[in-house]
Amino acid sequence: MTDAALAWLDSLDDAQRADAVLPWPSNPERLRWHYTPVDHGGLHLGRMRPRQQSLAHQLLATGLSRAGYVTAATVIGLENILDHLEEWRVTWDRERGRDPELYWMRVFGDPASAGPWSWRFGGHHLSVHHVVADGEVRASSPCFLGADPAQAPLLGGHLLRPLGAAEDLARDLVRSLDAAQRAVVVLSPHAPNDILSGEQPRALVPVEGLPAAELDPGQREQLRALLDVFLGRIPEELAARETARFAGDRLLEVRFAWAGGLERGEPHYYRLQGPRLLAEYDNSQRDANHIHTVWRDPENDFGEDALAHHRALFH
């Protein structure tokens, strides 16, 4: 990750670098994040030469698993499909309303130094963050992936569904519940119109739903598979560290909550919550064909907890 960051930074000219890099820690800018089609801060792909774009993608790929990177690249490509669906409308006072080059990279601090540094890559429906200190990744959240359209036709009658597993596994789980379990899990027959944590630097969402302790063994395996869809978006060694938090009996503390319809095509929402865990999913917009998902560590988003520990040890 450090090598990829330095390679990208070394490729930039002075004007590009002025927008691409901010000193550490640059709060509150470092804690600002979006998943909407606005300026995410930094240097966007449209201002990079092709080789620089490749280097930016190489850095992005170090922060995601192979499946996570494929999903992120598909999310970026969906901007072309969305532009088509919206009949190529020009909006937001720019030449192209939906633009796959409007994804921004920014580095905070100096990856070559011994001190903490971080980076983010984001644009419409994509936001990836990593914090590095003492040569190790200390935080990888918030991590947002969205899809609009959530499904689109492919040749031969197949569908492009980049977040299909996040939808199908959760629906299978909620439909496996008996009446008593479902009465606790289903918070409302109506889905909210977005994830509840939004674009806030701190994730403040009520803890609700059914704990895994009240699921049967088969349902717990379904819950674990669903959790892996969120944790598996980051590199394997980092995902293994996160997954270890929910090994054995610690999975029993994870709660599952749902709102909205149970049939495919109906607006719906769910979340998983547990110690240092918030995973949210919403598919309620554009006739339930527009998905937002986010994985967060409410105690350590942007590395705030890890960095406080670092400061206590070394300063």
N, C-alpha and C positions, 0 to 999 in steps of 0.2 A: 504493500500500500504506500509506504514511504517512497520507494523507488518510482512508482507510477506517478505520485504527486509531484516529485521533483522533476521528472521527465516532462510533464505537462507544463509546469511553471517555467522551466528552462526554455521552452519553445515560444514563450510569449514575448512580444515587444513591450516597450515601456508603457504605452497607452493601454494595452490589454491588461498588463499586470496591475495597473493602478485600480482597475475595477475587479480584478480576479482575486486580490489578496488584501486582507485586513489584518492588522496586528492582533495578537492574542491579548485578552480574550474577546474584545469588541462587544461586550454585552451592552445593550440588549440585542444588537444586530445578530449575534450568534444564536440567540434563542428565537429569532423570528423565522417562521416557516409558513409555507402555503401549499395547498394542493389545487388551488383555483388558477385560472389562466391570467395571472398577473405577473409583474416583474418580481422574480424571486430573489434578486440581488446577486451580483457577480458578473461573470462574462458568459453570454449566451452563445450557443453553437453557431448562430448566424454570423457572429463576429469572429469566428475562428476559421483558419484555413483548413482544408481537408485533413492534413496530418495532425493539426492541433485537435480537431474533432475526434480523430482516432485515439489520441492520447487521453482526451477527456473520457471517452468511453472505456479505455483501459483502466483508468482510475475507478470509474463507476463499477466495472466488473470485479475489481478487487474487493468491493464492499458487498457483493451479492453472490449467492450460489449460482451455479450454471442455470438452474431453473429460474432463479430469481432474476438473473440478467436477461434471459429470454423473455420473461414476462415483462420486465421493464422496457425492453426494446420494442415489444409488441404494443405496450401502452403508448409509447412515443409514436409509433406508426399509426395508431388509431386516430391521431389528429387528422390524417389525410382522409380517413373514412368519415369522420365527423364533419370535416369541411364539405365533403360531398353531400352528406345527409342534410346539412344546413344550407345547401344550394350555393356554396361558395360565398356566403355573405361576408362583407367587409365590416368588421366591428372593432371596438376598442381603439379607434383612431390609428390603425395600422394597416399596411397594405394587404395583409392576409389575416383573416379572422382566426383560423385554426392553423397553427404553424409548427411543424415538427422540429424546427430549428430554435424555437423559443424555450430552450431548456438551459438553465444557468448552472455554472460551476463556480464555487468560491472556496478558497482556503483561508483559514484563520490561523495565523502564526507561521512558524517556519518549520517545515517537516525535517530540515537538516539539523535543527537544534535539539538540545537535550530536553527542552521544556515541552509542555503539552501543546498540541495543535489539533485542528479538526478540519473537516471538509464537509460540504453538502452539495448535492446535485438535485435540482428540482425544476419542475415546470408543471403544466397541467396534468393532474392525476399521478404525479410522481414526486416523491421527496425522500431522499436517502441521506442519512447523517452518520458520521463516525467520528469518535473522539479518540485520540491516541495520546498516551502518556507513558513515559518510561519504556518506550518501545513496544507497548502492547495496546490493542484496541480495548478501551475502557467502557465504551458505550456505542450502541448501534441503533438507537431510537431517538425520535420517532421515525418509523419507516412506513411510508404510505404508498399504496398502489391502488389505482382506480381504473375503470374501464367504461368508456362511452363511445360506441354502444357496448353493452356487456356481452351481447352475442350478435354476430353478423354472418351472413351466408357465405359459404365457400362453394366452389364447384363440386359437383357430385352429391349435393344434398347435405354436406357436412356443415358444421357451425364452428366459427372462431369464437372461443369462450376463454379468454386468458385467465379469468378468475372463476372458472366453472367449478373447480374443486372446493373453493371456499363456500360456494352456494350449495352444492349438492350434498357434501358431507354434513353440513349443519341441518339441512332439511331432513336428511335421513335420520339424524339423531333426534330431532324434535318429534318426528313422526313415530319414532320407536317408543316414546314415553307413554306410560299408562295415564289414566285420567288424573290421578292424584299428583303425579310428577308434573304433568303438563299444566295443572292449575297453578303451580309455583313458577314454572319456567316462562309461561306466556304472560307477559306483563300487560299487554294491551292487544286488542284486535287490530289496532292501527299502528303502522310503522311511522317513526319520526321521519322527517324529510332529509335527514343527514345523520352522520355519526355525531354523538353527543359531545365528544371532546373537542371537535372542531379544530381550528388552527391555533389554539391557545398554547402557550409555552408549558403550562402545567395541565395535566389531564385530571379534571375534577368531575367524576361521574359516580352517581350513587351505586353502591354495591348491592346488587339484587340477583335473584335467580336461585337455581337449585345447585347445591354443592355436589361435586362428583361422588362424595361419600354416600349420597342417596341414589346413585345410579347402580345398575347391576354390572357385573364384570364386562359383558359385551358392550354395554353403553359407554363404559369408561374407555374401552379401546376405541370406540368411535370418537369420543371426546379427545383422546390423545392424538388420533389421526388428524382431527380438525385443528388442534393446537399446532401440530407439526407443519400445517400449511402456512401458518403465520411465522413460526420460528425458522422454518426452512428457507425463508427468502434471503437470509444472510449466509456467508460462507460456512462450510460444514463444521470447521473447528469452533467457530463462534456460536453456531447454532447448537452444537453439542454442549457448550457451556451453559447456554440458556435452558436447554432441555433438561439438564441435570437439576435445575431448580425444582422440577416437577416429577422427579423420579420417585418410585415407590409410593409411600403414603402421602407424600406432598402433593400428588395429583388430586387427592381427595378434597383439598381446599379450593380448587378451581371451581368457580360458579359459571353456570350457563343460563343465559336469559334471552328471550325471543320476544319480538313484537311484530304484528302484522299477520298476513295470510300464510297458510301452510302449503298452498298449491303453487306450482311453478307459474310464473307470470303475474302473481299477486305481489304487491309491495310488501317488503319484509325487512327486518332488522334483527341482528343478534349481537351479543358480546360475550366474551370470556373474561373473567376477572379472578385474580388470585394474588398471592404475595408477589409484588413487583411485576404484575401483569395486567395489561388491558389490551384486549384484541377486539376491535369493533368492525362491523360489517353493516352496510346499508345499501339496499336496492329498492328505492322508492321513487326516484325521479324518472322522467321520460318513459312513463308507462312501465316501470319496473324493468328498464333495460339500461341501467346506469348505476354501476357499482362503485362504492367507496369502501376501502378497507384500510385499517391502520393497526400496527403493532406498536405498543408503547410500554415503557417501564416507568410508571409514575414516580418512582423514587430516584431514577437515574437517567431520565431523558436528558439529552445533550451532555451526559456525563457529569451532571451536577453533584451527585452523591460521591462518585469516584474521585472527582476533582477536589471535593471538600476533604476527603480522606488523604489525598495526595498533599494538599496544603498543610494538613495537620502533621504529617510526617516530615515534610521537607522544608517548611517555612516557619 
